[in-house]
Amino acid sequence: MGRVGDEGDEGDEGDEGDEGDEGDEGDKTFFTFHFLLSTQHSQLSTLNSALSTQHSQLSTLNSALSTQHSQLSTQHS
């Protein structure tokens, strides 16, 4: 009967080890999530920069076309 009790204790020790593993898994999940968000933030920053550049170029083009339109309208009159 003593042996049965010992085996039960060993099982309890195994359970305690599992609880520690759950904490490690939570940490891994958190850091993975943090890494993915950081990566996404970097990609969105790059996209924002590209869109800002494109917006600037389109504004310049719009201004040039507006000037050309004004000149053509003056010549037509």
C-alpha positions as CSV (number, residue, x, y, z in Angstrom):
1,M,0.0,0.0,0.0
2,G,2.9,2.3,0.6
3,R,3.9,2.0,-3.0
4,V,0.5,3.0,-4.2
5,G,0.7,6.2,-2.2
6,D,4.2,6.9,-3.6
7,E,2.9,6.5,-7.1
8,G,0.1,8.9,-6.4
9,D,2.6,11.5,-5.2
10,E,4.6,11.1,-8.4
11,G,1.4,11.8,-10.3
12,D,0.8,15.0,-8.3
13,E,4.4,16.2,-9.0
14,G,3.7,15.7,-12.7
15,D,0.6,17.8,-12.5
16,E,2.5,20.6,-10.8
17,G,5.0,20.5,-13.7
18,D,2.1,20.8,-16.2
19,E,1.0,24.0,-14.5
20,G,4.4,25.5,-15.1
21,D,4.3,24.5,-18.8
22,E,0.9,26.3,-19.1
23,G,2.6,29.5,-18.0
24,D,5.4,29.0,-20.5
25,E,2.8,28.5,-23.2
26,G,1.1,31.7,-22.2
27,D,4.4,33.6,-22.4
28,K,5.2,32.1,-25.8
29,T,1.7,33.0,-27.1
30,F,2.1,36.6,-25.7
31,F,5.5,37.0,-27.3
32,T,4.3,35.5,-30.6
33,F,1.3,37.8,-30.6
34,H,3.6,40.8,-29.8
35,F,6.0,39.8,-32.6
36,L,3.1,39.6,-35.1
37,L,1.7,43.0,-34.0
38,S,5.2,44.5,-34.3
39,T,5.7,43.1,-37.7
40,Q,2.2,44.3,-38.8
41,H,3.0,47.7,-37.4
42,S,6.2,47.9,-39.4
43,Q,4.4,46.8,-42.6
44,L,1.6,49.4,-42.1
45,S,4.2,52.1,-41.5
46,T,5.9,51.2,-44.7
47,L,2.5,51.2,-46.5
48,N,1.7,54.6,-44.9
49,S,4.9,56.0,-46.2
50,A,4.4,54.7,-49.7
51,L,0.8,56.1,-49.8
52,S,2.0,59.5,-48.5
53,T,4.6,59.6,-51.3
54,Q,2.0,58.7,-53.8
55,H,-0.4,61.3,-52.4
56,S,2.3,63.9,-52.8
57,Q,3.0,62.9,-56.4
58,L,-0.7,62.9,-57.3
59,S,-1.1,66.4,-55.7
60,T,1.8,67.6,-57.8
61,L,0.3,66.1,-60.9
62,N,-3.1,67.6,-60.1
63,S,-1.6,71.0,-59.7
64,A,0.3,70.7,-63.1
65,L,-2.9,69.5,-64.9
66,S,-4.9,72.3,-63.3
67,T,-2.3,74.8,-64.6
68,Q,-2.4,73.2,-68.0
69,H,-6.2,73.3,-68.1
70,S,-6.1,77.0,-67.1
71,Q,-3.7,77.8,-69.9
72,L,-5.7,75.8,-72.5
73,S,-8.9,77.6,-71.4
74,T,-7.2,80.9,-71.9
75,Q,-5.9,80.0,-75.3
76,H,-9.3,78.8,-76.4
77,S,-11.0,82.0,-75.4
